[in-house]
């Protein structure tokens, strides 16, 4: 059995200026998301450890309580709606009777709430564990104020998460708005909704509300919709989504106001020309990204450094500037995905509890946008690869769904797989997919990017089931070309911009 190097002995030297009673712990965890997996492992391997867990929100972390789990439960009915709408293309006559929006929302809560309850029960009834449903703030190194208590430990895990970022828009508070946190509480479908933001959250909720029957308008300040994606992927996603909603890019919302009919007007300015666009809707959803919780946590008082935006800074082993204070997940301000936080929990556990020196590796962090069509990506984008190794060292492969037997059977058009490789070595540098099951198809690439040589050879040498959709991934790796050839193909034949 591997030796555990962390010393869980009781703390002997508490900050000497603290004159009031202080509760001492072997371990303090801030947040109840992925950090809980570290806690569970440590308490299982070290019976008798005295731990404290703090979370001002409902337990389970952002993913379970107001993020990926509830939103994806909602997005599946939206996917069914769009799928049923295409049934006529295949000779199937279907008639929609109605969408019970309240039932859709109730089903989501019926699946999520019991999970939250189970976590709360576990935290409240575990021996040697104190659960604080309170705000935590540092008052000194290794010392936190939690409600009316002061607690201390020489080993602290910070999984403090993030919160919705709210832009400075005139009258927004007076007009009223939802965020991705609060929108989950509604039970009545708004007749119309305007979403401020042009990223993942905006795309997913735009898809959901439009499929449920709302009139949706998305207003993004970036010239590119889904700015984190490849330009050609974003352009196709925007084109497809605009079949069911309005997507406005490169506009800044500067003011909101209530109308005499009880609706809400948004005033947006085109960022280059200054031309004004007004949009009126029943509700507003702000989806302009996430911001740190460190204004509440005050990590700087604990000797924990943050960057200019307030995100917690860590080294390559995920330790903060204060020894034995570790951080992970959204609190770091990069790759706000649950699977990334789970990976970081493994890194922290092996370094903090097992005494290893495992570096966090982010070369193949995947993500997916669960909209219609799905978008998935892993690794670097083309522009980043070119800047790093030069155009002459890059080859690109592309395959459209419709060029496979399964894609033809599904009747899908224009969707594609793009892969980026190092010329000669066949090392996979990135992959980008837009189309049905993109989040599933890309896993084949993710796995290969985590092998020792990271090459595409197993895809080329292995057999792919025919006729299965996975052949579109194989086909992309078999259709390699120069960057110039790729751009010509996409722009001239597929009418999609690559810059």
HUUR-V706452 format. One record per run of one state. SS is the DSSP state (a for helix, b for strand, c for the rest). FROM is the first residue (numbers start at 0). TO is the last residue. Records with the same first field share a line. If there is no record, write none. Layout:
BEGIN
SS: FROM-TO + FROM-TO
END
This chain:
BEGIN
c: 0-21 + 24-25 + 30-33 + 45-49 + 54-59 + 66-66 + 85-85 + 90-99 + 124-127 + 132-134 + 140-141 + 146-147 + 152-154 + 158-160 + 164-168 + 170-170 + 175-176 + 179-181 + 185-190 + 196-198 + 212-213 + 219-229 + 241-244 + 248-249 + 258-262 + 270-274 + 281-281 + 286-288 + 292-292 + 297-297 + 302-304 + 306-310 + 312-317 + 319-323 + 327-327 + 332-336 + 353-364 + 369-373 + 379-380 + 389-389 + 403-403 + 410-414 + 422-425 + 434-436 + 441-441 + 449-453 + 455-455 + 461-469 + 477-478 + 481-481 + 493-498
b: 22-23 + 26-29 + 50-53 + 128-131 + 135-139 + 142-145 + 148-151 + 155-157 + 161-163 + 169-169 + 177-178 + 191-195 + 214-218 + 245-247 + 250-257 + 263-269 + 275-280 + 282-285 + 289-291 + 305-305 + 311-311 + 318-318 + 324-326 + 365-368 + 374-378 + 393-399 + 415-421 + 426-433 + 454-454 + 479-480
a: 34-44 + 60-65 + 67-84 + 86-89 + 100-123 + 171-174 + 182-184 + 199-211 + 230-240 + 293-296 + 298-301 + 328-331 + 337-352 + 381-388 + 390-392 + 400-402 + 404-409 + 437-440 + 442-448 + 456-460 + 470-476 + 482-492
END
